[in-house]
Amino acid sequence: MGHAGMAATAVRYLRSVGARTTTAPVEALPRPQLRAVGDDERAPLDRGEFRRVLGNFATGVTVITSPPAEDAGGIDGPAGFACQSFASLSLDPPLVSFMVARTSTTWPRIARAGVFCVNILGADQGELCRAFAVSGADKFAGVEYDAAPVSGSPRLAGAPAWVDCTIQAVHTGGDHLIVVGRVDALGATGDDADPLLFHRGTFGRFTR
């Protein structure tokens, strides 16, 4: 599939969940089923062993946020969730990606907004991360933030770095979705703060 076809597919998906886009109207695709893979799609691997082995890969930690979707009239408020599956994807054009479970109740709100901000957390923000990992709670209660310059997504106070994005593509990956964002703006505090790390189910910090 060429670039035009990929773009059209992404737009159809985003329109199917009500996200705002700037292209001409296209036919909407049905919303992907929020399900895990079927039994006939699974490899013969123990899920616990899979998690144990992959837990040896240390990652940074982020909080993905988005503003209230325009079609919701601001009723829902901003959305956000803790995410360790974030990565830089491309320099030219500037793209980043993150993965989110198909069963996430936060993702549809981010998809409707069509934009997001990646808040890269610092070593002292473990409690903030835990707050955004809880489902069904008011995750922004007592949290200080301002608006990212392009998307208006919440930019969390104290985060060492942030990346402001527009959703460019969404791909399926088993029981997760792979979200690609075009970077519109970004910044860092420049104070050489240590990152928050996640390894084998616990938080840690980088030592120099």
C-alpha positions in Angstrom: 0.0 0.0 0.0 1.4 3.4 -1.0 1.6 6.5 1.2 -1.8 7.8 -0.2 -3.5 4.5 0.6 -2.0 4.3 4.1 -3.1 7.9 4.7 -6.6 7.2 3.5 -6.9 4.1 5.7 -5.8 6.1 8.7 -8.3 8.8 8.0 -11.1 6.3 7.6 -10.3 4.7 10.9 -10.1 8.0 12.7 -13.4 9.2 11.2 -15.0 5.9 12.3 -14.3 6.7 15.9 -15.2 10.4 15.5 -11.8 11.9 15.4 -11.4 15.3 13.8 -9.5 15.4 10.6 -8.6 18.0 8.0 -9.0 16.0 4.8 -12.0 15.7 2.5 -14.8 13.3 3.7 -14.1 9.7 3.1 -16.1 6.5 3.7 -15.9 5.4 7.4 -14.7 2.0 8.3 -16.4 0.0 11.1 -14.7 0.5 14.4 -12.3 -2.3 15.2 -13.6 -4.9 17.6 -12.2 -4.4 21.1 -11.1 -8.0 21.7 -8.1 -10.1 22.2 -6.8 -12.4 19.5 -8.7 -15.6 18.9 -7.4 -19.0 20.2 -6.5 -20.0 16.7 -4.2 -16.9 16.4 -2.2 -17.6 19.5 1.3 -19.0 19.5 2.0 -21.9 21.9 3.6 -19.7 24.5 2.8 -19.3 28.2 1.5 -15.8 28.8 3.2 -15.6 32.3 6.5 -16.6 30.8 6.1 -14.1 28.0 5.6 -11.3 30.5 8.5 -12.5 32.7 11.0 -12.6 29.9 9.9 -9.4 28.3 10.0 -7.7 31.7 13.8 -7.8 31.5 13.6 -5.0 28.9 13.8 -1.8 30.8 11.7 1.1 29.4 11.0 4.7 30.1 7.5 5.7 31.3 5.1 8.2 29.8 1.6 9.6 30.2 -0.3 10.0 27.0 -2.9 12.8 27.3 -5.5 14.5 25.0 -7.9 17.4 25.3 -11.6 17.0 25.4 -12.9 15.9 22.0 -14.8 18.8 20.2 -17.8 16.5 19.5 -18.1 15.8 23.2 -18.6 19.4 24.0 -16.0 19.2 26.7 -18.2 17.1 28.9 -15.8 14.2 29.2 -12.8 16.4 30.2 -9.2 15.6 29.1 -8.1 12.0 28.8 -4.9 10.3 29.8 -3.2 6.9 30.6 0.2 5.7 31.6 2.2 4.1 28.8 5.6 2.5 28.7 5.3 1.3 25.1 6.4 4.6 23.5 9.1 5.0 20.9 10.6 7.4 18.5 9.8 6.2 15.0 11.0 8.5 12.3 13.2 11.7 11.9 12.0 12.7 8.5 9.1 13.2 8.8 9.1 13.4 12.7 7.0 10.6 13.9 6.5 8.8 17.2 4.5 5.8 18.2 2.8 4.2 21.2 0.8 1.0 21.8 -2.5 0.8 23.6 -4.7 -2.2 24.4 -7.8 -2.6 22.3 -9.9 -2.8 25.5 -8.7 0.6 26.8 -11.5 2.9 27.7 -9.3 5.9 27.4 -8.1 5.3 23.8 -11.5 6.0 22.1 -11.5 9.5 23.7 -7.9 10.1 22.5 -8.9 8.9 19.0 -12.0 11.2 18.9 -9.7 14.2 19.8 -7.3 13.2 17.0 -4.3 14.6 18.9 -2.2 13.7 21.9 0.8 14.8 24.0 3.4 12.4 25.3 4.6 13.4 28.8 7.9 11.8 29.5 8.1 11.2 33.2 10.9 11.9 35.6 12.3 9.7 38.3 10.3 11.4 41.0 6.9 11.0 39.2 6.2 7.3 40.1 3.0 8.2 42.0 1.8 10.4 39.1 2.3 7.4 36.8 0.3 5.1 39.2 -2.6 7.6 39.2 -2.8 7.5 35.4 -2.6 3.7 35.4 -5.9 3.4 37.4 -9.0 2.8 35.3 -12.2 4.6 36.0 -10.8 7.3 38.3 -10.5 11.0 37.8 -6.9 10.9 36.8 -6.5 14.7 36.6 -7.7 15.4 40.1 -5.1 17.5 41.8 -2.7 17.2 38.9 -1.1 20.5 37.7 -0.8 20.9 33.9 -1.1 23.5 31.1 -2.0 23.2 27.5 0.5 21.8 24.9 1.0 24.6 22.3 -0.5 22.9 19.2 -3.0 20.2 20.3 -4.0 21.8 23.6 -3.5 18.4 25.3 -2.5 18.4 29.0 1.2 19.0 29.5 1.9 17.7 33.0 3.9 19.9 35.4 7.3 18.5 36.2 7.7 16.2 33.3 11.2 16.5 31.9 10.1 16.4 28.3 6.9 16.5 26.2 6.0 15.7 22.6 2.8 17.3 21.0 1.3 15.2 18.2 -1.5 14.7 15.7 -2.6 11.1 15.1 -1.4 10.0 11.6 -2.1 6.3 11.5 -3.5 3.4 13.5 -2.5 -0.2 12.9 -3.7 -3.4 14.6 -1.2 -5.5 16.5 -2.8 -8.5 18.1 -4.7 -7.4 21.2 -3.2 -3.9 20.9 -3.3 -0.9 18.5 -0.2 0.7 17.2 -0.7 4.5 17.1 1.6 6.7 15.0 1.7 10.4 15.7 3.1 13.3 13.7 5.2 15.6 15.9 3.9 19.2 15.8 5.9 20.5 18.7 8.2 19.3 21.5 10.4 20.5 24.3 12.4 19.6 27.4 13.1 21.3 30.7 16.8 21.2 30.2 17.5 20.6 33.8 19.1 17.2 33.3 16.4 15.4 35.3 16.7 11.6 35.7 14.1 9.6 33.8 11.5 7.3 35.4 12.3 3.7 34.4 10.3 0.5 34.6 11.9 -2.9 34.9 10.5 -6.3 36.1 7.3 -4.7 37.3 8.9 -2.0 39.4 10.0 1.6 39.0 13.6 2.7 39.2 15.9 5.4 38.1 19.0 5.9 36.0 22.3 6.3 37.9 25.3 8.0 36.2 
